[in-house]
Amino acid sequence: MIMSMVLGLATISLRLPENNTLKGKRKILKSILGKMKNTFNVSAAEIAENDTHRKSEIGCSMVGNDAAHINSKLDKLINMVEDMGVAEIVDTQIEIMHC
């Protein structure tokens, strides 16, 4: 039986309207990234807007063998970030790749 690897990638663009410093941004991102990693076992990091204190873009990836499951988990991850209420989600993107 041949198994295929499925890679799920998600990007989340955030706005931090009430944040005034990069130190405050790091605190918010540390909270978001930590919860993402602990809850969903994903690899995640800030991938853009590193030097702006009111915007951020987070990228995360997940590997498995079922595209529907990966897509569902990434949807739930995005919903969790929104439910945290520490940042406003401006845009999201999910990409599923079969390798």
N, C-alpha and C positions, 0 to 999 in steps of 0.2 A: 504494500500500500504506500503510495507516494503522498506525503503531507506537504502542504504548501505553507510558507510563512506569510503572515499578514502583519503589516506594519501600519499602525495608526498614528497620524501626526495631527496635532491641534495647535493652532495659534490663537491667542486671546489678546486683543488690544484693549488696554485699560486706560481710564482717565482717573486721575487722583485730584479732584478739584480743590479739596481743602488742605492739601499738602503743600508746605512751603520750603522744604529742604530735601536734599538728597538723603540725609540721615533718616528722615521720616519715611521717605519712599522705601529705603532698604528695610525698615522695620515692617512695613506693610507687605512688601514682597516676600520677606522671610516667612511671615505668617501664612501667606497664600501658598508659596512653594512647599513649605513644610507639611501643610495639610494635604496638598495634592499628592505628595510623595507617600505620606503615611496612609492615606485612605485608599489610593488607587495604585500604588506601587509603580508609578511612572517615572521616567527621567524628565526633569523639567528645569528650565532656566530662563532668565531674562535674555531675550535675543535682539532687542532693539530699544531705542529711546533711553539708552543707559545714562546719558548726561542731562536728561530733562527730569525735573522733579514732579511734574504733573501728568506725565504719560509714561506708559510702559507697554512692552509687548512680551508676552510669555510664550514659549514654545514647549511642547511636551510630546513624548512619544511612548507608545505602548506596542508590545509585540505579542502575537498569539497565532492561533490557527483558524479562528472563526471571525470573519469580517463583521458579521452582525453583532457579535459580542463586543468586539473592539469598538465599533461605532457607538453602541449603547453606553459603554463605559465612558467614552470621551464626552458624550452628551451629558451624562450624569456629573462628570468632572466640571464641565462648564457651568452646569446648574448649581453645583456646590460653591464655586467661586462667586457666582451672582448672589447666592443666599448668604454668603459671609457678610456682605454689605460694606466691605472696607474700601471698595473701588467700584467705579461704574464701568461696565463692559460696553465698549464702543463697537467692537466687531469680533466675530469669531470665524474660524475656518477649520474644517476637518477634512483630512485627506486620508484615504485608505489605499494602501499599495499592496499588491500581491507579488511576492518575490519567489 
